[in-house]
């Protein structure tokens, strides 16, 4: 169950959210706009949450013979 949910979140983030972020980063970035841009703040929150979810998944289900503690 957790594996399917993390794959779905990863695909959504890769195909939809990251493309919006790259466009914003290349053409419209400024630090003053970042503080008032809820889309930018939401993208950073998503990155942190997905990093935590993926690291917890790899802690429970390591991909090799070495475990991460």
Backbone as CSV, one residue per row, in Angstrom:
resi,resn,N_x,N_y,N_z,CA_x,CA_y,CA_z,C_x,C_y,C_z
1,UNK,0.821,-1.193,0.000,0.000,0.000,0.000,0.867,1.260,0.000
2,UNK,1.853,1.310,0.900,2.737,2.475,0.977,3.533,2.642,-0.304
3,UNK,3.932,1.525,-0.904,4.703,1.562,-2.137,3.904,2.200,-3.266
4,UNK,2.628,1.848,-3.413,1.791,2.412,-4.464,1.556,3.903,-4.257
5,UNK,1.345,4.291,-3.017,1.114,5.708,-2.712,2.360,6.529,-3.017
6,UNK,3.540,6.032,-2.640,4.761,6.793,-2.903,5.054,6.878,-4.398
7,UNK,4.734,5.837,-5.155,4.931,5.889,-6.604,3.974,6.899,-7.229
8,UNK,2.724,6.926,-6.789,1.754,7.887,-7.316,2.194,9.321,-7.017
9,UNK,2.622,9.601,-5.784,3.105,10.941,-5.432,4.340,11.316,-6.246
10,UNK,5.229,10.364,-6.466,6.432,10.643,-7.238,6.109,10.967,-8.686
11,UNK,5.190,10.226,-9.288,4.815,10.474,-10.680,4.127,11.832,-10.817
12,UNK,3.215,12.142,-9.911,2.543,13.445,-9.954,3.557,14.574,-9.791
13,UNK,4.462,14.427,-8.853,5.472,15.458,-8.640,6.402,15.610,-9.829
14,UNK,6.774,14.489,-10.446,7.688,14.547,-11.583,7.041,15.166,-12.806
15,UNK,5.834,14.753,-13.127,5.214,15.177,-14.379,4.511,16.526,-14.299
16,UNK,3.945,16.855,-13.179,3.144,18.077,-13.098,3.867,19.166,-12.316
17,UNK,4.153,18.897,-11.075,4.641,19.947,-10.185,6.052,20.390,-10.549
18,UNK,6.932,19.466,-10.892,8.308,19.857,-11.196,8.416,20.676,-12.472
19,UNK,7.568,20.416,-13.452,7.590,21.234,-14.663,7.160,22.663,-14.369
20,UNK,6.149,22.841,-13.529,5.754,24.189,-13.119,6.881,24.874,-12.360
21,UNK,7.546,24.131,-11.506,8.647,24.693,-10.736,9.804,25.117,-11.644
22,UNK,10.166,24.284,-12.615,11.260,24.627,-13.510,10.948,25.876,-14.327
23,UNK,9.734,25.977,-14.817,9.344,27.188,-15.552,9.472,28.425,-14.662
24,UNK,8.969,28.325,-13.448,9.037,29.448,-12.522,10.489,29.789,-12.182
25,UNK,11.321,28.773,-11.955,12.710,28.984,-11.585,13.492,29.663,-12.711
26,UNK,13.220,29.289,-13.949,13.979,29.821,-15.076,13.525,31.229,-15.452
27,UNK,12.220,31.476,-15.495,11.720,32.721,-16.074,11.257,33.771,-15.065
28,UNK,10.845,33.384,-13.877,10.189,34.345,-12.996,10.741,34.405,-11.573
29,UNK,11.923,33.888,-11.315,12.391,33.793,-9.931,12.936,35.118,-9.419
30,UNK,12.538,35.477,-8.230,13.182,36.501,-7.415,12.825,36.183,-5.962
31,UNK,13.728,36.507,-5.064,13.511,36.132,-3.665,12.319,36.858,-3.057
32,UNK,12.085,38.089,-3.466,10.932,38.833,-2.949,9.625,38.183,-3.404
33,UNK,9.608,37.728,-4.654,8.412,37.042,-5.140,8.216,35.702,-4.437
34,UNK,9.322,35.045,-4.104,9.228,33.741,-3.434,8.483,33.845,-2.112
35,UNK,8.764,34.871,-1.350,8.131,35.009,-0.044,6.636,35.287,-0.136
36,UNK,6.193,35.829,-1.257,4.770,36.103,-1.425,4.093,35.107,-2.371
37,UNK,4.838,34.133,-2.878,4.312,33.181,-3.853,3.942,31.881,-3.144
38,UNK,2.665,31.607,-3.047,2.240,30.386,-2.367,2.571,29.146,-3.170
39,UNK,2.633,29.241,-4.488,3.010,28.093,-5.306,4.449,27.686,-5.032
40,UNK,5.329,28.657,-4.943,6.729,28.355,-4.651,6.906,27.738,-3.278
41,UNK,6.225,28.276,-2.308,6.314,27.724,-0.951,5.737,26.316,-0.912
42,UNK,4.625,26.080,-1.622,4.028,24.740,-1.674,4.966,23.741,-2.336
43,UNK,5.705,24.159,-3.354,6.650,23.260,-4.012,7.787,22.863,-3.071
44,UNK,8.296,23.813,-2.314,9.349,23.479,-1.368,8.835,22.541,-0.271
45,UNK,7.616,22.765,0.196,7.035,21.872,1.199,6.874,20.466,0.622
46,UNK,6.429,20.373,-0.632,6.275,19.063,-1.273,7.610,18.336,-1.377
47,UNK,8.648,19.061,-1.731,9.972,18.437,-1.846,10.420,17.879,-0.505
48,UNK,10.254,18.632,0.554,10.654,18.157,1.871,9.830,16.948,2.313
49,UNK,8.516,16.975,2.081,7.674,15.856,2.488,7.977,14.602,1.682
50,UNK,8.174,14.727,0.374,8.505,13.561,-0.433,9.875,12.993,-0.068
51,UNK,10.807,13.851,0.275,12.116,13.370,0.711,11.993,12.552,1.992
52,UNK,11.181,13.018,2.908,10.964,12.280,4.153,10.278,10.948,3.874
53,UNK,9.235,10.952,3.037,8.532,9.707,2.720,9.429,8.690,2.035
54,UNK,10.223,9.139,1.079,11.102,8.217,0.368,12.192,7.688,1.281
55,UNK,12.743,8.529,2.145,13.773,8.045,3.062,13.207,7.060,4.067
56,UNK,11.971,7.272,4.529,11.350,6.297,5.421,11.080,4.980,4.704
57,UNK,10.667,5.055,3.447,10.433,3.837,2.682,11.727,3.040,2.513
58,UNK,12.827,3.721,2.167,14.091,3.015,1.989,14.656,2.529,3.313
59,UNK,14.267,3.138,4.395,14.698,2.633,5.698,14.002,1.313,6.007
60,UNK,12.731,1.207,5.661,11.978,-0.019,5.912,12.309,-1.098,4.878
61,UNK,12.417,-0.699,3.610,12.665,-1.635,2.510,13.940,-1.216,1.775
62,UNK,15.103,-1.654,2.247,16.343,-1.243,1.581,16.435,-1.850,0.176
63,UNK,17.114,-1.141,-0.734,17.204,-1.623,-2.101,18.386,-2.554,-2.314
64,UNK,19.263,-2.651,-1.367,20.415,-3.531,-1.481,20.644,-4.289,-0.184
65,UNK,21.823,-4.857,-0.080,22.108,-5.616,1.138,22.517,-4.718,2.303
66,UNK,22.796,-3.443,2.044,23.172,-2.509,3.101,21.952,-1.732,3.557
67,UNK,21.775,-1.647,4.865,20.622,-0.942,5.420,21.031,0.469,5.839
68,UNK,20.046,1.366,5.829,20.247,2.723,6.291,19.579,2.848,7.666
69,UNK,20.342,3.246,8.660,19.787,3.282,10.013,19.490,4.679,10.437
